[in-house]
Amino acid sequence: SVLCSAILSSYLLGERLNLLGKLGCMLSLVGSTVMVIHAPEDEEVTTLDEMLSKLKEPGFLAYAAVLLAVCLFLIFYLAPRYGQSIILIYLTICSVIGAFSVSSVKGLGIAIKGFFAGRPVLQHPLTWILVVTLVASITTQINYLNKSLDIFNTSLVFPIYYVLFTTIVITTSIILFKEWVTMTVVDIIGTVCGFLTIILGVFLLHAFKDMDISLGNLPQVLQSGQQAPVTRDDKNILIEVDNSSIGPEDKPKVFVIYT
């Protein structure tokens, strides 16, 4: 996701991806690989009744209530005020809602297996609750992800969204399925190091996105000791022009001469 979106946005959308951005993509890919190698195995949940018992645990209910409150605060207060200028607003909404979509997909997967096994899953109320939750969460995610893509650089949106979404998913798995209980110390350290590698890659991709650094001009940049030339995407330039205002002293002056 991170690697493909950054490369495709560079070639298809004309968004610039410098040398540090490419290194950031590779670090994100390496960190993802390390996380997958050391990731905990899913706890076996085979029926909707078992899924319902996990969803009804006090720890997960409190966690879901906090996520819902944070999401509503972001949607109704922060998004109208700062969503156009801060990239994290819309992406945090998508990531927080992702916790509900992931849990719904897990439950619906169990329901589909039960349906083909001949179990009465259609009569179970949890099935329809999960369907409604999944549709609402995916619709919200698509809405705010598209808003973010309309404003910000595509090669920045997907890596940041990946980090935030992965954080929420890992936390949800810890609380809902308790997957980390049986993990060894080596796997815990490997998972944390992989995630930190992803964050480092995203930082390289975001912090130096406006610097014109490539393999061709890298020796000149290092020898001169000066900052690399700064480049701007057309999208950012249009936003800056749209938000700019002309002060009274910059307005043209008109002189009228009476004779």
C-alpha positions in Angstrom: 0.0 0.0 0.0 2.7 2.5 1.0 5.1 1.6 -1.7 2.6 1.3 -4.5 0.7 4.4 -3.7 3.8 6.5 -3.5 5.3 5.2 -6.8 2.0 5.4 -8.7 1.2 8.9 -7.5 4.7 10.0 -8.6 4.3 8.6 -12.1 0.5 9.0 -12.7 -0.4 12.1 -10.7 2.9 14.0 -11.2 3.5 14.2 -7.4 7.2 14.5 -6.6 8.9 11.7 -4.7 12.5 12.5 -3.8 15.3 10.2 -2.7 14.4 10.4 1.0 10.8 9.6 0.1 11.9 6.5 -1.7 14.0 5.5 1.2 11.1 6.1 3.5 8.9 3.8 1.3 11.6 1.0 1.5 11.8 1.4 5.3 8.0 1.1 5.6 8.2 -2.1 3.5 11.0 -3.5 5.7 9.1 -2.6 8.9 5.9 -4.3 7.6 7.8 -7.5 6.8 9.4 -7.6 10.3 6.0 -7.0 11.9 4.4 -9.8 9.8 7.2 -12.2 10.8 6.7 -11.6 14.5 3.0 -10.9 14.5 0.9 -12.9 17.0 -1.4 -15.6 15.7 -5.2 -15.1 15.8 -7.0 -16.6 18.6 -9.4 -19.3 17.3 -13.0 -18.0 17.4 -15.4 -20.2 15.5 -18.9 -19.2 16.4 -20.9 -16.0 16.7 -21.6 -16.7 20.3 -17.9 -16.7 21.1 -17.5 -13.5 19.1 -20.4 -11.9 21.0 -18.9 -12.8 24.3 -15.6 -11.1 23.4 -17.4 -8.0 22.2 -19.4 -7.8 25.4 -16.3 -7.8 27.6 -16.0 -4.6 29.7 -12.5 -3.8 28.5 -13.5 -3.8 24.8 -16.8 -1.9 25.5 -14.8 0.8 27.3 -12.3 0.9 24.4 -15.0 1.1 21.8 -16.7 3.9 23.7 -13.5 5.9 23.9 -12.9 5.4 20.1 -16.5 6.5 19.3 -16.2 9.6 21.5 -12.8 10.5 19.8 -14.3 10.0 16.4 -17.3 12.2 17.1 -15.1 14.9 18.5 -12.9 14.8 15.4 -15.9 14.8 13.0 -18.0 17.6 14.5 -15.4 19.8 16.1 -11.8 19.5 14.7 -12.6 18.5 11.1 -14.7 21.6 10.1 -12.0 23.9 11.7 -8.6 22.3 10.9 -9.3 19.5 8.4 -8.3 21.6 5.4 -4.8 22.3 6.9 -3.8 19.4 9.2 -3.4 16.1 7.4 -3.9 14.0 10.6 -7.5 15.1 11.2 -9.2 13.2 8.4 -6.7 10.3 8.5 -7.3 9.8 12.3 -11.0 9.6 11.7 -10.4 6.9 9.1 -8.1 5.0 11.4 -10.3 5.1 14.4 -13.3 4.0 12.4 -11.1 1.2 11.1 -11.2 -0.5 14.5 -15.0 -1.1 14.0 -14.6 -2.2 10.4 -11.9 -4.7 11.3 -13.9 -6.2 14.1 -17.0 -6.4 11.9 -15.1 -8.1 9.1 -13.8 -10.7 11.6 -17.3 -11.4 12.9 -18.8 -11.6 9.4 -16.1 -14.0 8.3 -17.2 -16.3 11.1 -20.8 -15.8 10.1 -20.1 -16.7 6.5 -18.2 -19.9 7.5 -21.2 -20.8 9.8 -23.6 -20.2 7.0 -21.9 -22.6 4.6 -21.7 -25.1 7.6 -25.5 -25.0 7.9 -25.7 -23.0 11.1 -28.6 -20.5 11.6 -26.4 -17.4 11.4 -29.1 -15.3 9.6 -31.3 -15.5 12.7 -28.5 -14.3 15.0 -28.9 -10.6 15.7 -25.1 -10.1 15.8 -24.9 -10.8 12.1 -27.0 -7.9 11.1 -25.4 -5.6 13.7 -22.0 -6.4 12.2 -23.4 -5.7 8.7 -24.7 -2.3 9.6 -21.5 -1.4 11.5 -19.4 -2.5 8.6 -21.4 -0.5 6.0 -21.4 2.6 8.2 -17.6 2.4 9.1 -16.5 1.8 5.5 -18.7 4.6 4.2 -17.2 7.0 6.7 -13.6 5.8 5.9 -14.1 6.3 2.2 -15.6 9.7 2.7 -12.8 11.2 4.8 -10.0 9.4 2.9 -11.3 11.0 -0.3 -11.4 14.4 1.4 -7.8 13.9 2.5 -6.7 12.8 -1.0 -8.3 15.9 -2.5 -6.3 18.2 -0.3 -3.0 16.5 0.5 -0.2 14.7 -1.4 -1.2 11.1 -2.2 2.3 9.8 -1.4 1.9 11.3 2.1 -1.7 10.3 2.8 -1.3 6.5 2.4 1.8 6.1 4.5 0.4 8.2 7.4 -2.9 6.4 7.1 -1.1 3.1 7.2 0.7 3.9 10.4 -2.4 5.2 12.2 -4.6 2.3 10.9 -2.0 -0.3 11.9 -1.7 1.2 15.4 -5.5 1.0 15.9 -5.7 -2.5 14.6 -2.9 -3.8 16.8 -4.5 -2.1 19.9 -7.9 -3.6 18.9 -6.4 -7.1 18.6 -4.8 -6.8 22.0 -8.0 -5.8 23.7 -10.5 -7.9 21.8 -8.7 -11.1 21.0 -5.8 -10.9 23.5 -3.4 -12.1 20.9 -0.3 -10.8 22.7 -0.8 -12.9 25.8 1.1 -15.9 24.4 3.8 -13.9 22.6 7.4 -14.4 23.4 9.7 -11.5 24.3 11.5 -11.9 21.0 8.3 -11.5 19.1 7.2 -8.5 21.1 10.5 -6.7 20.5 10.4 -7.7 16.8 6.9 -6.3 16.4 7.7 -3.0 18.2 11.0 -2.6 16.2 9.1 -3.3 12.9 6.5 -0.7 13.8 9.2 1.9 14.7 10.9 1.2 11.4 7.6 2.0 9.6 7.3 5.3 11.6 10.8 6.2 10.7 10.1 5.6 7.0 6.9 7.7 7.1 8.9 10.5 8.8 11.5 10.5 6.0 8.7 10.6 3.5 6.8 13.4 5.2 9.5 15.7 6.7 11.6 16.1 3.5 8.9 15.9 0.9 9.6 19.5 -0.4 13.3 19.0 -0.8 14.7 18.4 -4.3 17.1 15.5 -3.4 18.1 12.8 -5.9 21.1 10.6 -6.6 22.2 13.1 -9.3 22.4 16.2 -7.1 23.2 14.5 -3.8 27.0 15.1 -4.0 26.5 18.8 -4.7 24.0 19.1 -1.8 26.5 17.4 0.6 29.5 19.4 -0.6 27.7 22.8 -0.4 26.2 22.2 3.0 23.2 24.2 2.0 19.6 23.2 2.0 18.3 21.4 -1.0 16.0 23.4 -3.3 12.4 23.3 -2.2 9.8 22.2 -4.6 6.0 22.6 -4.3 3.2 20.4 -5.7 0.6 22.1 -7.8 -2.0 21.1 -5.3 -0.2 22.8 -2.4 0.4 25.9 -4.5 -3.3 26.2 -5.4 -4.3 25.8 -1.7 -1.8 28.5 -0.7 -3.0 30.9 -3.4 -6.6 30.2 -2.5 -5.9 31.0 1.2 -3.8 34.1 0.6 -5.1 37.5 1.2 -4.0 40.9 -0.1 -3.3 43.5 2.6 -4.5 47.0 2.2 -1.0 48.2 1.6 -0.7 45.8 -1.4 -3.8 47.0 -3.2 -3.3 49.2 -6.2 -3.7 52.9 -5.6 -5.9 55.1 -7.8 -5.1 58.8 -8.1 -7.7 61.3 -9.5 -6.5 64.7 -10.7 -9.0 67.5 -10.8 -8.4 70.5 -13.2 
